[in-house]
Amino acid sequence: MSSIRVVIVLFGLLILWHFTVEITSVPPYILPGPLAVIETLWNRFPTLIQHAGYTLTEILLGFTIGTLLGCGSALTLATAKPLRTWLTPVLVITQSLPVFALAPILVLWLGYGLPSKVAMAVLIIYFPITAAFYDGLRRTPKDWQALAQVMNASPLAFLIHVRIPLALPSLASGLRVAIATAPIGAIVGEWVGSSQGLGYLMLHANGRMQIDLMFAALSLLALMAVTLYLTTDHLLNRLLKKMSLDDLKA
Amino acid sequence: MHGQGSLPSKKQDIVVKNFSLTYENRQVFSDFNLNLHSGKWNVLLGRSGVGKSSLLKAIAGLLSTPSFEGSIKRNNNTHLDGQISWMTQDDLLLPWLSILDNVLIRNRLCSPRNSTPLIKKEDAMNLLEQLGLGESLDQKPDTLSGGMRQRTALARTLLENRPIVLLDEPFSALDAITRSEMQELTYKYLKNKTVVMITHDPLEALRLAHFIFVLIGPVVCNARSFSPESSPIRNLNDPEVIDLYDVLISELSMSKGDEL
């Protein structure tokens, strides 16, 4: 049902777009019509798909590394009290520093290639993942902690069998935010310095007044981001449902 | 009918000695002494906030020593560590595990030692069968009723096979009929264990307890103890129960002004 609604909304927007262009007769170098953009998408498809693949790789690598780092930090925060006081300021810094401002430095240090964009994506998603997962781990019910202690449970086994699974709904919220924001990191990285990717293609096309190509790249990026989000959301919901955790607080 | 220390203390009794506790800058217990009888149902009765839960946690070894003074030991001077199992109002079932795996959770959480061998699967299945859960072994907790979930929690507690069972208001979230059934079932299965239960419900105490200890705040210094002559489970129409109910209610109301 929801996928049908998405398609209807998408078509509605396209039609609205088309008629706005028709009625206001905006020059095509400001806003090309949807048909012109679709035509460009078709004609330049090999170029577009190659750049899209590059951006997708950045996003997925950034997402994976950011998730691993975030989960690792959350587990450290939740289990090692002495480290908590040292790690918390690091977390606050990564969150309060405008990550975009770091993009030029990352490009300077890591070069024009993949690593600087992956690093941008990692920096953007690291905090939401850590915060969400840590929050979940901290909320292990008091009664459960008492029960484990009375049972003489080993802290590691308790973490693996009770605390982590109970924190999964919170981690899932973090992952949803992460997959929605990871593309921002990748694109900003490409804008600052790159020779590949959809962000680079958009800047390049803009410089040459190829506005239809710019919009084609943008549409492809939007499609990619929405697909990534919906897929992740679907998989997470299935996992939580399978574990009967779907009606617990997220 | 009532009075303190009416029975000679036995070796296995739990003795709370000179117990003082300050919680969030408020003195909760001061030089408090209590003898909990082994092999009997000891019910700690008190109004909310009087400190029943803190006392139970202290017995369970869940409070770190600097936060309280005094000692909680067996009468023969042995410690309670590893002798206790714990059951709460929340059934604490893990939603992703089947009923059978839930009652076997200790096998996952504790490394097997000589003192605590692994729980055998057959034992767990037999017990669940007796508790009327034989058909639900592979079901997940969210498909069960509140009563069935609490019976599962009871099975988990029993399978720990420890001599002391602490009950932290285990029936207070159940509806009246289920509560009554669970009280009977729990009493039957915990009959020869040393049970310490906390409750704020005088009727529940009168139904199940061999010994009732009324805790009266704001600073608990001693407990008024009652030991009804008849043995549990008592019928609530029993004249002794009706008489004692009035006594307990008036005892509990005494602390009304002090609490606020």
Chai-1 contact restraints between the chains, C-beta under 6 A:
chainA,res_idxA,chainB,res_idxB,connection_type,confidence,min_distance_angstrom,max_distance_angstrom,comment,restraint_id
A,D143,B,T88,contact,1.0,0.0,6.0,A-B,restraint_1
A,D143,B,D90,contact,1.0,0.0,6.0,A-B,restraint_2
A,D143,B,L92,contact,1.0,0.0,6.0,A-B,restraint_3
A,W144,B,L92,contact,1.0,0.0,6.0,A-B,restraint_4
A,A146,B,L62,contact,1.0,0.0,6.0,A-B,restraint_5
A,L147,B,W86,contact,1.0,0.0,6.0,A-B,restraint_6
A,L147,B,L92,contact,1.0,0.0,6.0,A-B,restraint_7
A,Q149,B,L62,contact,1.0,0.0,6.0,A-B,restraint_8
A,V150,B,A60,contact,1.0,0.0,6.0,A-B,restraint_9
A,V150,B,I84,contact,1.0,0.0,6.0,A-B,restraint_10
A,V150,B,W86,contact,1.0,0.0,6.0,A-B,restraint_11
A,M151,B,R106,contact,1.0,0.0,6.0,A-B,restraint_12
A,M151,B,L109,contact,1.0,0.0,6.0,A-B,restraint_13
A,N152,B,C110,contact,1.0,0.0,6.0,A-B,restraint_14
A,A153,B,L109,contact,1.0,0.0,6.0,A-B,restraint_15
A,A153,B,C110,contact,1.0,0.0,6.0,A-B,restraint_16
A,S154,B,S111,contact,1.0,0.0,6.0,A-B,restraint_17
A,A157,B,L109,contact,1.0,0.0,6.0,A-B,restraint_18
A,F158,B,L109,contact,1.0,0.0,6.0,A-B,restraint_19
A,H161,B,R108,contact,1.0,0.0,6.0,A-B,restraint_20
A,M243,B,W96,contact,1.0,0.0,6.0,A-B,restraint_21
A,S244,B,P95,contact,1.0,0.0,6.0,A-B,restraint_22
A,S244,B,W96,contact,1.0,0.0,6.0,A-B,restraint_23
A,S244,B,K140,contact,1.0,0.0,6.0,A-B,restraint_24
A,S244,B,D142,contact,1.0,0.0,6.0,A-B,restraint_25
A,L245,B,P95,contact,1.0,0.0,6.0,A-B,restraint_26
